[in-house]
């Protein structure tokens, strides 16, 4: 059987007959090379070989296989990466190039991966996840270009489409940290989806039985989505009777695997029924202090927060029109079009009393409008500017208010910008609406409103709006 040294790439065959040093990987295969060429072409080889006895004929690198080391030699001699580089060893090859301080080879490896993406479309998200796991297992730092490119190739599908076995803990934490840090539209994934994925990922790493148990405990994303958008907040999920007893069999292992990962989950954006019926019985996964903080938060919002009372509107955006999409939660909406579009909440305001809510300008756009609308009796056009319609009343970032007009003609309040908070004060007794900007309240903007009103925003890209109880 031929060794790797016997089947080295064609350009090296004759030259390596005059080699004066041997290189070994973790599989024991010997690779022939020339001391002077290695020193001239690699900073690390220069450090390793400079001043050493020329009788030293072996260098051993237990971190790498001989196949990967052969890629390094191929590049040092030819400045090219031929067919020896494959998708199966690409992560180790990048790590090896980084170890030997060969920046140009790292760029060629990245280019190889980009070409692979262009020529292959099947199961790319799982292939990229597996490579990311391998790369971060080899390398201590998350901060490298290849990891970012792998993340970008993953950031196109829901998290649940990644098979649990293809992500190790470092890769999953890296993905979650990118979501949190960059506020990317990662994987169109809600906070509950992230919590569910982490739990099932950890259970899968324990046993099939553990995965089956936790899968039976956690409602599907579709069930929770219906719960979030149902005005009566009906609970239609059968929780296992022995949830606490069965969980105790895996509790210690689950806590070890998930403790750092759950720090990336915003539990306040998970439905309280999920918190009380599912997460709390799975004791230890979330600290008791954090759960207590969430309970206090819910209690402080009683009568206002969407989950705490049936008598107030649901402060969740409805997915209306083509120009707007929800961003990781039903409370944040973003525009995906340079043209104006608008969105309203799921449930309208009706009845009597003062109803107030806040709109946070998470990302400013050319024209950012906060306001209200009605739909009863109208054939509404969601892919348009809300202010020009008879069914829309809006306050703009330019400091104007508009209703049923194509022009901004009525000056009101002040201009507002990114990170500002606009409060809407809707008086259903007087049928009036006024606005505040960062707690500074302005006079009534609109009178004679209909008896059924929806909170609304009208945006264009890259605008992003978050709705909160006041």
ROGUDREN-399094 format. One record per residue (C-alpha): x negated, y negated, z negated; residue number from 0; residue in one letter. Coordinates in Angstrom, 3 decimals. Each point is the difference from the previous one (the first is absolute). Last residue first. Layout:
! residues N
- u,v,w,k,r
- X,Y,Z,NUM,A;
...
END
This chain:
! residues 470
- u,v,w,k,r
- 46.383,-51.771,-28.285,469,X;
- 0.378,3.476,1.444,468,X;
- -2.543,0.686,2.749,467,X;
- -0.127,-0.070,3.795,466,X;
- -3.325,0.281,1.820,465,X;
- -0.577,-1.651,3.355,464,X;
- -2.588,0.666,2.709,463,X;
- -0.668,-2.173,3.048,462,X;
- -2.568,1.200,2.542,461,X;
- 2.007,-0.204,2.184,460,X;
- 3.316,-1.878,0.109,459,X;
- 2.423,-0.577,-2.839,458,X;
- 3.614,-0.580,-1.090,457,X;
- 0.890,0.895,-3.591,456,X;
- 3.310,1.062,-1.521,455,X;
- 2.021,0.347,-3.231,454,X;
- 3.511,1.125,0.987,453,X;
- 3.226,-1.939,-0.601,452,X;
- 3.676,0.918,-0.369,451,X;
- 2.470,-2.697,-1.079,450,X;
- -0.999,-2.413,2.773,449,X;
- -2.030,-3.165,-0.714,448,X;
- 1.631,-3.400,-0.290,447,X;
- -3.222,-1.846,-0.858,446,X;
- -3.687,0.256,0.921,445,X;
- -3.173,-1.688,-1.245,444,X;
- 0.905,-0.795,-3.600,443,X;
- -2.763,-1.998,-1.643,442,X;
- -3.642,1.142,-0.449,441,X;
- -1.628,2.084,-2.727,440,X;
- -3.729,0.104,-0.709,439,X;
- -0.634,3.547,-1.263,438,X;
- -2.609,0.779,2.684,437,X;
- 2.329,-1.280,2.720,436,X;
- 3.647,-0.083,-1.089,435,X;
- 3.082,0.336,2.199,434,X;
- 3.710,-0.853,0.017,433,X;
- 3.156,1.803,1.089,432,X;
- 3.654,-0.863,-0.451,431,X;
- 3.269,1.938,-0.193,430,X;
- 0.956,-1.824,-3.235,429,X;
- 0.810,3.205,-1.891,428,X;
- -2.396,2.091,2.098,427,X;
- -2.948,-2.183,-0.959,426,X;
- -3.004,1.342,1.917,425,X;
- -3.365,-1.213,-1.287,424,X;
- -2.796,1.224,2.309,423,X;
- -3.501,-0.146,-1.471,422,X;
- -2.967,-0.510,2.309,421,X;
- -3.352,1.265,-1.242,420,X;
- -3.210,-1.181,1.677,419,X;
- -2.672,2.576,0.836,418,X;
- -0.330,-1.353,3.571,417,X;
- 1.422,-3.461,0.512,416,X;
- 2.940,-2.277,-0.778,415,X;
- 1.037,-3.386,1.388,414,X;
- 2.145,-2.087,-2.289,413,X;
- 3.632,-0.548,-0.963,412,X;
- 2.293,-0.694,2.923,411,X;
- -0.164,-1.842,3.328,410,X;
- 3.012,0.641,2.213,409,X;
- -0.729,0.045,3.756,408,X;
- -1.708,3.304,0.779,407,X;
- 1.499,0.807,3.401,406,X;
- 1.979,2.882,1.526,405,X;
- 2.942,-0.479,-2.350,404,X;
- 2.528,2.169,-1.828,403,X;
- -1.591,-0.607,-3.388,402,X;
- -3.435,-1.475,-0.655,401,X;
- -2.048,-1.313,-2.897,400,X;
- -3.337,-1.741,0.462,399,X;
- -3.257,0.015,-1.996,398,X;
- -2.239,1.578,2.661,397,X;
- -0.014,3.278,-1.943,396,X;
- 3.686,0.233,0.834,395,X;
- 3.267,0.118,-1.958,394,X;
- 2.743,2.074,1.631,393,X;
- 3.785,0.356,0.350,392,X;
- 1.180,2.618,2.526,391,X;
- 3.434,1.183,1.220,390,X;
- 0.585,-2.895,2.402,389,X;
- -3.297,0.816,1.631,388,X;
- -3.020,-2.156,0.777,387,X;
- -1.576,0.529,-3.402,386,X;
- -0.304,3.772,0.358,385,X;
- -2.606,-0.090,2.766,384,X;
- 0.514,3.012,2.257,383,X;
- -0.349,3.774,0.025,382,X;
- 2.709,0.595,-2.607,381,X;
- 2.828,-1.099,2.296,380,X;
- 3.303,0.074,-1.882,379,X;
- 3.418,0.886,1.410,378,X;
- 1.839,-1.965,-2.661,377,X;
- 3.182,0.536,-2.044,376,X;
- -1.828,0.878,-3.201,375,X;
- -3.733,-0.363,0.549,374,X;
- -0.962,-2.687,-2.476,373,X;
- -3.360,-1.629,-0.474,372,X;
- -2.388,-1.397,-2.562,371,X;
- -3.323,-1.771,-0.071,370,X;
- -3.745,-0.004,0.315,369,X;
- -1.707,-0.951,3.264,368,X;
- -3.666,0.385,0.977,367,X;
- -1.025,-1.653,3.256,366,X;
- -3.579,0.419,1.235,365,X;
- -0.600,2.891,-2.372,364,X;
- -1.047,0.229,-3.628,363,X;
- -0.778,3.286,-1.701,362,X;
- 1.179,0.957,-3.503,361,X;
- 2.478,-2.877,-0.159,360,X;
- 1.868,1.054,-3.146,359,X;
- 3.809,-0.224,0.156,358,X;
- 1.678,-0.329,-3.379,357,X;
- 3.561,0.787,-1.061,356,X;
- 2.927,-1.764,-1.625,355,X;
- 3.719,0.736,-0.380,354,X;
- 2.256,-2.489,-1.809,353,X;
- 3.549,1.139,-0.701,352,X;
- 2.919,1.458,1.935,351,X;
- 0.800,2.821,2.385,350,X;
- -2.236,0.899,2.935,349,X;
- -3.693,0.465,0.746,348,X;
- -0.655,2.449,2.805,347,X;
- -1.673,3.451,-0.093,346,X;
- -2.793,1.245,2.266,345,X;
- -1.928,-3.256,0.124,344,X;
- -0.408,-2.066,3.150,343,X;
- -2.576,-0.081,2.766,342,X;
- -0.988,-2.509,2.613,341,X;
- -1.864,-0.202,3.283,340,X;
- -2.080,-2.731,1.562,339,X;
- -2.282,0.827,2.900,338,X;
- -3.678,0.819,-0.480,337,X;
- 1.143,3.468,-0.993,336,X;
- -0.855,2.521,-2.703,335,X;
- 1.560,-1.907,-2.871,334,X;
- -0.465,1.171,-3.570,333,X;
- 2.390,1.014,-2.753,332,X;
- -0.715,0.725,-3.652,331,X;
- 2.630,1.154,-2.514,330,X;
- 0.879,3.365,1.588,329,X;
- -3.591,1.128,-0.528,328,X;
- -3.115,0.782,2.022,327,X;
- 0.711,-2.854,2.444,326,X;
- 3.493,0.049,1.478,325,X;
- 0.278,-0.954,3.652,324,X;
- 1.223,-3.011,1.977,323,X;
- 0.083,-0.786,3.717,322,X;
- 2.258,2.866,1.097,321,X;
- 3.123,-0.927,-1.924,320,X;
- 1.269,0.896,-3.458,319,X;
- -1.791,2.211,-2.520,318,X;
- 1.765,-1.273,-3.124,317,X;
- -2.065,-1.754,-2.602,316,X;
- 0.486,0.890,-3.617,315,X;
- 1.219,-2.379,-2.655,314,X;
- 3.151,2.026,-0.523,313,X;
- 2.686,-2.444,-1.017,312,X;
- 1.162,-0.364,-3.585,311,X;
- 2.881,1.696,-1.806,310,X;
- -1.334,3.544,0.228,309,X;
- -2.682,-0.782,-2.547,308,X;
- -3.477,1.209,-0.919,307,X;
- -1.279,1.317,3.308,306,X;
- 0.172,-3.256,1.900,305,X;
- -1.578,-2.100,-2.710,304,X;
- 2.137,-2.882,-1.178,303,X;
- 2.302,1.187,-2.765,302,X;
- -2.881,1.717,-1.774,301,X;
- -3.297,-1.531,1.125,300,X;
- -1.630,-0.058,-3.413,299,X;
- 1.102,3.601,-0.553,298,X;
- -1.633,1.145,3.226,297,X;
- -3.288,-1.636,-0.975,296,X;
- 0.198,1.457,-3.504,295,X;
- 0.499,3.471,1.499,294,X;
- -2.972,-0.555,2.311,293,X;
- -2.248,-1.037,-2.889,292,X;
- 1.071,3.076,-1.953,291,X;
- -0.892,2.203,2.978,290,X;
- -3.442,-1.587,0.135,289,X;
- -0.556,0.570,-3.709,288,X;
- 1.178,3.622,0.261,287,X;
- -2.663,0.684,2.611,286,X;
- 1.127,1.401,3.337,285,X;
- -0.783,3.627,0.809,284,X;
- 0.079,0.811,-3.695,283,X;
- 3.619,1.048,-0.199,282,X;
- 1.746,1.218,3.119,281,X;
- 3.295,-0.644,-1.826,280,X;
- -0.683,-3.777,0.402,279,X;
- -0.590,0.229,3.748,278,X;
- 3.141,1.871,0.996,277,X;
- 3.197,-1.132,-1.719,276,X;
- -1.081,-3.317,-1.531,275,X;
- -2.362,-1.271,2.709,274,X;
- 2.034,1.416,2.867,273,X;
- 3.145,-1.605,-1.403,272,X;
- -1.963,-3.235,-0.395,271,X;
- -0.703,-0.117,3.767,270,X;
- -3.680,-0.427,0.819,269,X;
- -1.292,-3.499,0.742,268,X;
- -0.973,-0.593,-3.616,267,X;
- -2.200,3.088,0.256,266,X;
- -2.556,-1.796,2.158,265,X;
- -2.228,2.958,0.868,264,X;
- -3.769,-0.530,0.348,263,X;
- -0.696,0.882,-3.642,262,X;
- 1.651,3.349,0.773,261,X;
- -3.220,1.089,1.707,260,X;
- -2.231,-0.349,-3.062,259,X;
- 2.075,2.354,-2.164,258,X;
- 0.972,2.414,2.777,257,X;
- -2.410,2.952,-0.109,256,X;
- -0.669,0.064,-3.726,255,X;
- 3.651,-0.589,-0.865,254,X;
- 1.073,2.833,2.284,253,X;
- -2.465,2.426,-1.569,252,X;
- 1.201,-0.811,-3.508,251,X;
- 3.694,0.099,0.891,250,X;
- 0.045,3.246,1.990,249,X;
- 1.743,2.390,-2.379,248,X;
- 1.644,-2.926,-1.821,247,X;
- 1.843,-0.869,3.232,246,X;
- 1.911,3.285,-0.192,245,X;
- 1.302,-0.799,-3.478,244,X;
- 0.799,-3.636,0.844,243,X;
- 1.878,0.818,3.228,242,X;
- 1.903,3.007,-1.363,241,X;
- 3.417,-1.142,1.208,240,X;
- -1.297,-0.848,3.479,239,X;
- 1.468,-3.348,1.168,238,X;
- 2.918,0.235,2.407,237,X;
- 0.153,-3.130,2.126,236,X;
- 3.040,-2.089,0.867,235,X;
- -0.246,-3.112,-2.169,234,X;
- 2.352,-2.750,1.170,233,X;
- -1.252,-3.600,-0.100,232,X;
- 3.400,-1.552,0.731,231,X;
- -1.552,-2.430,2.525,230,X;
- -1.922,2.713,1.786,229,X;
- -3.183,-1.321,1.617,228,X;
- -2.532,1.173,-2.555,227,X;
- 1.753,3.332,-0.548,226,X;
- 0.090,0.587,3.745,225,X;
- -3.739,-0.651,0.149,224,X;
- -0.486,2.344,-2.941,223,X;
- 1.823,2.811,1.785,222,X;
- -1.931,-0.636,3.236,221,X;
- -3.353,-0.030,-1.781,220,X;
- 0.746,3.471,-1.311,219,X;
- 0.821,0.508,-3.653,218,X;
- -2.840,1.105,-2.294,217,X;
- 0.503,2.833,-2.458,216,X;
- 0.303,2.873,2.509,215,X;
- -3.231,-1.088,1.680,214,X;
- -1.600,-0.057,-3.426,213,X;
- 0.859,3.676,-0.523,212,X;
- -0.943,1.206,3.490,211,X;
- -3.356,-1.765,-0.150,210,X;
- -0.746,1.512,-3.394,209,X;
- 0.865,3.500,1.268,208,X;
- -2.177,-0.473,3.087,207,X;
- -2.904,-0.797,-2.300,206,X;
- -2.134,-2.783,-1.495,205,X;
- -1.085,-2.035,3.050,204,X;
- 3.569,0.036,1.295,203,X;
- 1.122,-1.510,-3.303,202,X;
- -2.416,-2.905,0.431,201,X;
- 1.238,-0.753,3.519,200,X;
- 3.593,0.422,-1.175,199,X;
- -0.439,-2.644,-2.696,198,X;
- -1.980,-2.384,2.205,197,X;
- 2.570,0.323,2.792,196,X;
- 2.957,-0.648,-2.286,195,X;
- -1.566,-3.113,-1.530,194,X;
- -0.898,-1.339,3.465,193,X;
- 3.491,0.685,1.337,192,X;
- 1.438,-1.723,-3.070,191,X;
- -2.119,-3.074,0.692,190,X;
- 1.279,-0.080,3.572,189,X;
- -2.044,1.129,3.020,188,X;
- 0.039,-1.412,3.509,187,X;
- -3.369,1.709,0.453,186,X;
- -1.847,-2.871,-1.376,185,X;
- 1.426,-3.304,1.008,184,X;
- -3.131,-1.498,-1.399,183,X;
- -0.035,-1.955,-3.238,182,X;
- -3.799,-0.239,0.361,181,X;
- -0.970,0.893,-3.537,180,X;
- 2.932,2.207,-0.983,179,X;
- 0.244,1.989,3.219,178,X;
- -3.786,0.243,0.248,177,X;
- -0.161,1.278,-3.579,176,X;
- 2.612,2.654,0.776,175,X;
- -1.961,1.235,3.021,174,X;
- -3.260,0.119,-1.978,173,X;
- 1.727,1.808,-2.862,172,X;
- 1.253,2.636,2.442,171,X;
- -3.462,0.392,1.497,170,X;
- -1.667,0.285,-3.390,169,X;
- 2.526,2.556,-1.264,168,X;
- -0.279,2.288,3.016,167,X;
- 2.350,-0.289,2.940,166,X;
- 0.467,2.692,2.650,165,X;
- 1.534,2.598,-2.336,164,X;
- 2.992,-2.246,-0.707,163,X;
- 1.056,-0.088,3.644,162,X;
- 0.351,-3.588,1.185,161,X;
- 3.515,-0.583,1.335,160,X;
- 1.156,-1.139,-3.446,159,X;
- -2.117,-3.152,0.282,158,X;
- 2.188,-1.322,2.789,157,X;
- -1.815,-0.527,3.328,156,X;
- -2.150,-2.739,1.497,155,X;
- -2.620,-0.730,-2.624,154,X;
- -1.879,3.266,0.515,153,X;
- -1.984,-1.310,2.987,152,X;
- -0.655,-3.216,-1.919,151,X;
- -1.279,2.000,-2.974,150,X;
- -2.429,1.887,2.229,149,X;
- -1.239,-3.310,1.390,148,X;
- -0.497,-1.375,-3.513,147,X;
- -1.889,3.116,-1.088,146,X;
- -2.258,-0.313,3.052,145,X;
- -0.794,-3.627,-0.770,144,X;
- -1.370,0.620,-3.464,143,X;
- 0.863,-1.178,-3.502,142,X;
- 1.501,2.996,-1.785,141,X;
- -3.383,0.655,-1.609,140,X;
- -1.265,3.292,-1.401,139,X;
- -0.153,1.871,3.304,138,X;
- 0.374,3.733,0.547,137,X;
- 3.443,0.487,-1.535,136,X;
- 1.083,-3.278,1.571,135,X;
- -0.896,1.312,3.456,134,X;
- 1.654,3.383,-0.501,133,X;
- 3.244,-1.561,-1.198,132,X;
- -0.030,-2.491,2.870,131,X;
- -0.573,2.858,2.455,130,X;
- 3.014,1.862,-1.411,129,X;
- 2.195,-3.092,0.130,128,X;
- -1.060,-0.695,3.596,127,X;
- 0.892,3.552,1.044,126,X;
- 3.305,-0.270,-1.850,125,X;
- 0.948,-3.294,1.682,124,X;
- -1.203,1.182,3.425,123,X;
- 2.408,2.942,0.070,122,X;
- 0.062,0.093,3.816,121,X;
- -1.084,-3.167,1.794,120,X;
- -3.419,0.844,1.401,119,X;
- -1.921,-1.867,2.698,118,X;
- 0.218,-3.504,-1.452,117,X;
- -0.583,1.197,-3.548,116,X;
- -3.059,1.983,1.087,115,X;
- -1.382,-3.085,1.727,114,X;
- 0.312,-1.907,-3.260,113,X;
- -1.751,2.848,-1.827,112,X;
- -2.950,-0.002,2.411,111,X;
- -0.233,-3.793,-0.349,110,X;
- -0.272,0.400,-3.770,109,X;
- -2.784,2.551,0.488,108,X;
- -1.790,-2.363,2.378,107,X;
- 0.251,-2.822,-2.551,106,X;
- -1.466,2.222,-2.709,105,X;
- -2.821,0.905,2.385,104,X;
- -0.769,-3.677,0.439,103,X;
- -0.221,-0.505,-3.758,102,X;
- -2.596,2.682,-0.662,101,X;
- -0.759,-0.377,-3.731,100,X;
- -0.818,3.715,-0.503,99,X;
- 2.780,0.374,-2.591,98,X;
- 2.433,-1.979,2.184,97,X;
- -0.713,2.292,2.946,96,X;
- 0.544,2.997,-2.291,95,X;
- 3.285,-1.392,-1.295,94,X;
- 1.167,-0.570,3.568,93,X;
- -1.015,3.550,0.956,92,X;
- 1.760,1.413,-3.079,91,X;
- 3.220,-1.730,1.044,90,X;
- -0.356,1.037,3.657,89,X;
- -0.509,3.689,-0.778,88,X;
- 3.355,1.398,1.179,87,X;
- 0.552,-2.780,2.571,86,X;
- -3.047,1.223,1.874,85,X;
- -3.487,-1.401,0.662,84,X;
- -2.091,2.565,1.922,83,X;
- 1.428,-1.238,3.302,82,X;
- -2.578,-2.762,0.244,81,X;
- -0.788,-2.845,-2.368,80,X;
- -2.500,-2.349,1.551,79,X;
- -3.069,-1.967,-1.038,78,X;
- -2.094,2.845,1.532,77,X;
- -2.592,0.991,-2.621,76,X;
- 1.482,-1.553,-3.132,75,X;
- 3.525,0.831,1.209,74,X;
- -0.691,3.677,0.531,73,X;
- -1.837,0.155,-3.301,72,X;
- 3.019,-1.394,-1.873,71,X;
- 2.375,2.352,1.823,70,X;
- -2.317,2.865,-0.951,69,X;
- 0.350,-1.037,-3.627,68,X;
- 3.758,0.497,0.312,67,X;
- -0.314,3.488,1.440,66,X;
- -2.685,0.835,-2.588,65,X;
- 2.501,-0.704,-2.761,64,X;
- -0.421,-2.960,-2.298,63,X;
- -0.320,-0.825,-3.697,62,X;
- -2.774,2.553,-0.605,61,X;
- -2.469,-2.076,2.011,60,X;
- -3.335,1.833,0.080,59,X;
- -3.127,-1.410,1.646,58,X;
- -2.691,2.479,0.971,57,X;
- -3.449,-0.360,1.536,56,X;
- -2.001,-1.864,-2.585,55,X;
- -3.522,0.497,1.359,54,X;
- 0.142,-3.623,1.042,53,X;
- -0.196,-0.896,-3.682,52,X;
- 2.474,-2.711,-0.806,51,X;
- -0.841,-3.689,0.354,50,X;
- 3.045,-0.800,2.096,49,X;
- 2.189,3.079,0.357,48,X;
- 3.000,-0.770,-2.221,47,X;
- -0.019,-3.762,0.528,46,X;
- -0.383,0.306,3.761,45,X;
- 2.643,2.712,0.040,44,X;
- 2.333,-2.448,-1.756,43,X;
- -0.689,-2.825,2.423,42,X;
- 0.584,2.229,3.003,41,X;
- -1.408,-0.279,3.534,40,X;
- -3.724,-0.538,-0.552,39,X;
- -0.303,2.395,-2.936,38,X;
- 1.965,2.706,1.818,37,X;
- -2.096,-0.427,3.118,36,X;
- -3.247,0.184,-1.971,35,X;
- 0.966,3.173,-1.887,34,X;
- 1.128,1.942,3.048,33,X;
- 2.920,2.446,-0.252,32,X;
- 0.994,3.652,-0.282,31,X;
- 3.225,1.085,-1.690,30,X;
- 0.066,2.902,-2.449,29,X;
- 3.281,1.624,-1.043,28,X;
- 0.355,0.502,-3.765,27,X;
- 3.737,-0.712,-0.185,26,X;
- -0.376,-3.093,-2.197,25,X;
- -2.164,-1.748,2.582,24,X;
- -3.622,0.484,0.900,23,X;
- -2.430,-2.230,1.872,22,X;
- -3.329,1.266,1.324,21,X;
- -3.005,-2.143,0.911,20,X;
- -2.762,0.013,2.597,19,X;
- 1.881,0.455,3.250,18,X;
- -1.822,0.719,3.258,17,X;
- 2.638,2.376,1.421,16,X;
- 2.492,-2.648,-0.992,15,X;
- -0.728,-1.986,3.133,14,X;
- 0.948,2.842,2.310,13,X;
- 3.394,0.706,-1.469,12,X;
- 1.023,-3.511,-1.070,11,X;
- 1.772,-1.260,3.125,10,X;
- 2.016,3.270,0.206,9,X;
- 1.639,-0.109,-3.430,8,X;
- -1.247,2.473,-2.593,7,X;
- 0.858,3.648,0.541,6,X;
- -3.071,1.657,-1.474,5,X;
- -0.103,-2.311,-3.050,4,X;
- 3.630,0.802,-0.698,3,X;
- -0.921,3.650,-0.319,2,X;
- 0.555,2.592,2.698,1,X;
- 1.351,3.403,-0.947,0,X;
END
